[in-house]
Amino acid sequence: MGKKASVIINEVKKLIKKADCIDIDYIKICETKTLSDVDEIKSQSVIALAVKVGKTRLIDNHVFGEKLKV
């Protein structure tokens, strides 16, 4: 069984909203080949988001299953 995209998105929103001066533009989970939104992660998917920190808009994404580069 896959993971519910809405649950992951809500957890990410909670984490981001803990910080001051950040406005969420969007958070989406999409299928990597079509970029169609998914309700449940069953195949390779990507989380994409854009937030505003002050006047700066930050955009990032991560493919689920790939190692994070820190």
Backbone as a printed PyTorch tensor [residue, N CA C, xyz], in Angstrom:
tensor([[[  0.8370,  -1.1840,   0.0000],
         [  0.0000,   0.0000,   0.0000],
         [  0.8810,   1.2460,   0.0000]],

        [[  0.4970,   2.2590,  -0.7550],
         [  1.2500,   3.5010,  -0.8380],
         [  0.9730,   4.4230,   0.3280]],

        [[  1.6590,   5.5210,   0.3380],
         [  1.4630,   6.5340,   1.3820],
         [  0.5690,   7.6450,   0.8410]],

        [[ -0.3010,   8.1520,   1.6860],
         [ -1.2240,   9.2230,   1.2940],
         [ -0.4620,  10.5340,   1.1180]],

        [[ -0.5900,  11.1250,  -0.0460],
         [  0.0840,  12.3930,  -0.3370],
         [ -0.4050,  13.4970,   0.6060]],

        [[ -1.7050,  13.5130,   0.8910],
         [ -2.2630,  14.5750,   1.7420],
         [ -1.6590,  14.5540,   3.1480]],

        [[ -1.3680,  13.3760,   3.6690],
         [ -0.7700,  13.2660,   5.0090],
         [  0.6370,  13.8550,   4.9990]],

        [[  1.4130,  13.5170,   3.9770],
         [  2.7800,  14.0490,   3.8740],
         [  2.7520,  15.5600,   3.6980]],

        [[  1.8840,  16.0440,   2.8260],
         [  1.7800,  17.4930,   2.5790],
         [  1.3990,  18.2210,   3.8570]],

        [[  0.4460,  17.6930,   4.6130],
         [  0.0410,  18.3440,   5.8650],
         [  1.1760,  18.3840,   6.8830]],

        [[  1.9700,  17.3240,   6.9590],
         [  3.1060,  17.3100,   7.8860],
         [  4.1730,  18.3240,   7.4710]],

        [[  4.4240,  18.4320,   6.1770],
         [  5.3850,  19.4210,   5.6720],
         [  4.8820,  20.8320,   5.9770]],

        [[  3.5920,  21.0750,   5.7650],
         [  3.0110,  22.3950,   6.0760],
         [  3.1960,  22.7370,   7.5490]],

        [[  2.9150,  21.7860,   8.4370],
         [  3.0790,  22.0190,   9.8760],
         [  4.5210,  22.4060,  10.2070]],

        [[  5.4660,  21.6990,   9.6170],
         [  6.8800,  21.9710,   9.8640],
         [  7.2720,  23.3670,   9.3800]],

        [[  6.8500,  23.7220,   8.1740],
         [  7.1930,  25.0280,   7.6090],
         [  6.5440,  26.1620,   8.4030]],

        [[  5.3060,  25.9620,   8.8340],
         [  4.5880,  27.0150,   9.5530],
         [  5.1560,  27.3040,  10.9340]],

        [[  6.0520,  26.4430,  11.4240],
         [  6.7130,  26.7030,  12.7090],
         [  7.6920,  27.8620,  12.6040]],

        [[  8.1660,  28.1320,  11.4000],
         [  9.1330,  29.2160,  11.1850],
         [  8.4000,  30.5390,  10.9540]],

        [[  9.0130,  31.6120,  11.4070],
         [  8.4370,  32.9410,  11.2090],
         [  8.7070,  33.4450,   9.7940]],

        [[  7.8420,  34.3090,   9.3210],
         [  8.0380,  35.0360,   8.0620],
         [  8.1030,  34.1380,   6.8280]],

        [[  7.4800,  32.9700,   6.8710],
         [  7.4550,  32.0960,   5.7040],
         [  6.0140,  31.8990,   5.2610]],

        [[  5.7550,  32.1500,   3.9780],
         [  4.4440,  31.9220,   3.3870],
         [  4.5780,  30.8130,   2.3500]],

        [[  3.6910,  29.8400,   2.4270],
         [  3.7120,  28.7250,   1.4790],
         [  2.9780,  29.1340,   0.2100]],

        [[  3.6640,  29.0120,  -0.9160],
         [  3.0440,  29.2590,  -2.2150],
         [  2.3400,  27.9750,  -2.6600]],

        [[  3.0900,  26.8590,  -2.6940],
         [  2.4780,  25.5680,  -3.0020],
         [  3.3350,  24.4210,  -2.4880]],

        [[  2.6760,  23.2980,  -2.2360],
         [  3.3320,  22.0270,  -1.9410],
         [  2.5400,  20.9760,  -2.7070]],

        [[  3.2260,  20.2190,  -3.5650],
         [  2.5700,  19.2060,  -4.3790],
         [  3.3770,  17.9240,  -4.3610]],

        [[  2.6970,  16.8220,  -4.5190],
         [  3.3640,  15.5480,  -4.7530],
         [  2.8720,  15.0410,  -6.1000]],

        [[  3.8280,  14.7920,  -6.9950],
         [  3.5050,  14.4510,  -8.3790],
         [  4.2430,  13.1840,  -8.8150]],

        [[  3.6920,  12.5180,  -9.8180],
         [  4.3490,  11.3790, -10.4620],
         [  5.5020,  11.9550, -11.2720]],

        [[  6.6740,  11.3680, -11.1770],
         [  7.8570,  11.9810, -11.7930],
         [  7.8150,  12.0340, -13.3200]],

        [[  7.1920,  11.0670, -13.9610],
         [  7.2000,  11.0420, -15.4290],
         [  6.1790,  11.9900, -16.0470]],

        [[  5.0130,  12.1500, -15.4000],
         [  3.9410,  12.9730, -15.9850],
         [  3.7570,  14.3010, -15.2690]],

        [[  4.2940,  14.4070, -14.0540],
         [  4.0950,  15.5530, -13.1570],
         [  2.6240,  15.7660, -12.7980]],

        [[  1.8320,  14.7040, -12.9160],
         [  0.4330,  14.7380, -12.4840],
         [  0.3860,  14.5700, -10.9730]],

        [[ -0.4890,  15.3440, -10.3180],
         [ -0.6650,  15.2030,  -8.8750],
         [ -1.1120,  13.7820,  -8.5470]],

        [[ -0.6450,  13.2790,  -7.4100],
         [ -1.0590,  11.9550,  -6.9630],
         [ -1.7450,  12.0560,  -5.6140]],

        [[ -2.7170,  11.1720,  -5.3790],
         [ -3.3750,  11.0880,  -4.0760],
         [ -2.6190,  10.1370,  -3.1560]],

        [[ -1.9990,   9.1310,  -3.7890],
         [ -1.2680,   8.1300,  -3.0330],
         [  0.0350,   7.8290,  -3.7690]],

        [[  1.1240,   7.7160,  -3.0110],
         [  2.4250,   7.4510,  -3.6140],
         [  2.5460,   5.9510,  -3.8320]],

        [[  2.4480,   5.5510,  -5.0980],
         [  2.5330,   4.1380,  -5.4590],
         [  3.7310,   3.8780,  -6.3680]],

        [[  4.1900,   4.9130,  -7.0510],
         [  5.3360,   4.7880,  -7.9410],
         [  6.2840,   5.9470,  -7.6430]],

        [[  7.3390,   6.0820,  -8.4470],
         [  8.3010,   7.1450,  -8.1840],
         [  7.5980,   8.5060,  -8.2410]],

        [[  7.7250,   9.2540,  -7.1730],
         [  7.0540,  10.5400,  -7.0500],
         [  8.0220,  11.5910,  -6.5370]],

        [[  7.6290,  12.8430,  -6.7470],
         [  8.4490,  13.9670,  -6.3270],
         [  7.5830,  14.9290,  -5.5100]],

        [[  8.1680,  15.4560,  -4.4410],
         [  7.5000,  16.5270,  -3.7140],
         [  8.1390,  17.8250,  -4.1820]],

        [[  7.2920,  18.7670,  -4.5560],
         [  7.7660,  20.0660,  -5.0460],
         [  7.0970,  21.1440,  -4.2080]],

        [[  7.8640,  22.1720,  -3.8910],
         [  7.2780,  23.2480,  -3.1010],
         [  7.9210,  24.5810,  -3.4210]],

        [[  7.1510,  25.6110,  -3.1390],
         [  7.6480,  26.9790,  -3.2480],
         [  7.1620,  27.7280,  -2.0120]],

        [[  8.0560,  28.4520,  -1.3850],
         [  7.7270,  29.2600,  -0.2150],
         [  8.3680,  30.6330,  -0.3640]],

        [[  7.7770,  31.5920,   0.3020],
         [  8.3580,  32.9270,   0.3360],
         [  8.9060,  33.1730,   1.7330]],

        [[ 10.1650,  33.5570,   1.7650],
         [ 10.8240,  33.9380,   3.0030],
         [ 11.1100,  35.4180,   2.8520]],

        [[ 10.2990,  36.2200,   3.5280],
         [ 10.3730,  37.6610,   3.2900],
         [  9.9570,  37.9420,   1.8540]],

        [[ 10.8270,  38.5800,   1.0830],
         [ 10.5310,  38.8900,  -0.3160],
         [ 11.1220,  37.8530,  -1.2810]],

        [[ 11.8580,  36.8810,  -0.7310],
         [ 12.5320,  35.8890,  -1.5670],
         [ 11.6670,  34.6450,  -1.7320]],

        [[ 11.5120,  34.1990,  -2.9860],
         [ 10.7400,  32.9790,  -3.2680],
         [ 11.7180,  31.8280,  -3.4860]],

        [[ 11.5630,  30.7940,  -2.6740],
         [ 12.4210,  29.6180,  -2.7630],
         [ 11.6270,  28.4620,  -3.3660]],

        [[ 12.2260,  27.7510,  -4.3060],
         [ 11.5950,  26.6140,  -4.9640],
         [ 12.5230,  25.4190,  -4.8050]],

        [[ 11.9570,  24.2650,  -4.4320],
         [ 12.7690,  23.0710,  -4.2730],
         [ 11.9220,  21.8400,  -4.5520]],

        [[ 12.5920,  20.7030,  -4.7400],
         [ 11.8920,  19.4420,  -4.9420],
         [ 12.7900,  18.3050,  -4.4740]],

        [[ 12.1620,  17.1660,  -4.2630],
         [ 12.8990,  15.9720,  -3.8600],
         [ 12.1580,  14.7450,  -4.3630]],

        [[ 12.8780,  13.8420,  -5.0060],
         [ 12.2960,  12.5810,  -5.4550],
         [ 12.3510,  11.6130,  -4.2840]],

        [[ 11.1960,  11.0680,  -3.9240],
         [ 11.1400,  10.1120,  -2.8270],
         [ 12.0210,   8.9080,  -3.1350]],

        [[ 12.8260,   8.4990,  -2.1630],
         [ 13.7170,   7.3680,  -2.3280],
         [ 15.1610,   7.7780,  -2.6250]],

        [[ 15.3730,   8.9970,  -3.0820],
         [ 16.7340,   9.4670,  -3.3300],
         [ 17.3430,   9.9620,  -2.0320]],

        [[ 18.6500,   9.8060,  -1.8910],
         [ 19.3350,  10.3020,  -0.6990],
         [ 19.3540,  11.8220,  -0.7160]],

        [[ 19.1500,  12.4160,   0.4620],
         [ 19.2290,  13.8720,   0.5870],
         [ 20.6850,  14.3090,   0.5570]],

        [[ 20.9510,  15.3970,  -0.1270],
         [ 22.3060,  15.9700,  -0.1700],
         [ 22.3150,  17.1660,   0.7670]],

        [[ 23.0600,  17.0330,   1.8590],
         [ 23.1170,  18.1250,   2.8370],
         [ 24.5050,  18.6720,   2.9710]]])
